[in-house]
């Protein structure tokens, strides 16, 4: 799992080898992002199995997001077992610069 941030967006990249996109659900509630899914076992037709190290079954991960996300604009893509979530930041979470206006030259003298 990798999570990285740009000025306007947060990216989450997860490797899910052997998982079908339709077996994954993604949800957002407040500042919590949840990824749940199921990896189905592969049928092995062998008389003897010497080693079985891959895991199967249900999985779930939950993340607390450190910035406000615009959940209506989240995009998810799945390519070659890699899930990529693009999480656009809400306007309130983006950096806003505030301009300082210069006071008129005589402002301090007239006050």
N, C-alpha and C positions, 0 to 999 in steps of 0.2 A: 504494500500500500504506500503510495506517495501522495502527499498533499503539498501543493505550492500555491503561492499567491502572486497576483499581478495587481496593478492599481485598481482595476475595475472588476476583477474576477478571481475566484478561487477554483483550482483544478484538483480533482481527486482521481487518481489512477490506481486501479486494482487489478491484479492478475487473478483470473478465475479459470485456470486450465480445466478443460473437460466439462465446464458448466455451460448449459445452453442459455441464451439471453432470455428466453421465455420462462426460465426457472429462477429468475432473479427479480426481486421487488425492491424498489427504492422509495423511501418516504421521508418527508421533512415535517417536523412539528416544532415550531418555535426555533430554537437554536440547535435542535438535534436532527442529525441526518442518520437514517437507518438503512442498511443494506442487508437483505435477507435472501437466502436461496437454498437450493438443494442440488447436490451433485449425485447423480445416479451412478450406481456401481456398473462397471463394465463386466460383462459375462465372460469368464475365462473357461474355455473348454480344454482342460488338461487333466491328466490322470493324477499328477502330483503338482502341487504348487510349492515352490521352494521359498519364496519370499513374497509378502503382500504388504507394501508400505504405503500405498496411496490411501487417502482417507475419503470416505463417502458419507452422504447424509446431509442433514440440515446444517446451515451455518448462518451466523448473524454478526454484524459489526455495527456499533453505534459510535458516532462522533459528535462532540460538542463543537459547534462552529464558533469561532472567536469574533466573527463579524456578522452583521445582519445580511441575509441573502434574499434576493427577489425570487421566491420559490416558484412564481408563475413563469419564469424565464429559464429554469434549469433545463439543460440538455444532457442526454445520456447517449453514448455510442458504445458499441461492442464490436471489436475486431480482433480476430485470432486469439480469443481468450482474454483480451484486455478490455476492461470496462473503464471508460473515461467519462467523468462527470464534469460539466462546465457549470459553475455556480456563480452567476452574476451577482455582484454586490448590490444591495439596496442603496438608493441615493443617500440615505442617512449614514451609511458606512463608508462612503467614498470621501477621500480627502478634498476638503474645500479650502481654498485660500481666500483670505480676507484682505481686501485692499485697504490700505491706510490712506485716508485723504488728508492732504496737507491743509492746515488751518490758514485762513487769510493772514497776511503778515501783521496786521494791526489787531488781530483777535485778542491777544494777551493784553494789549494796552487799553482796550475798551471795556474789558471785563471788570 
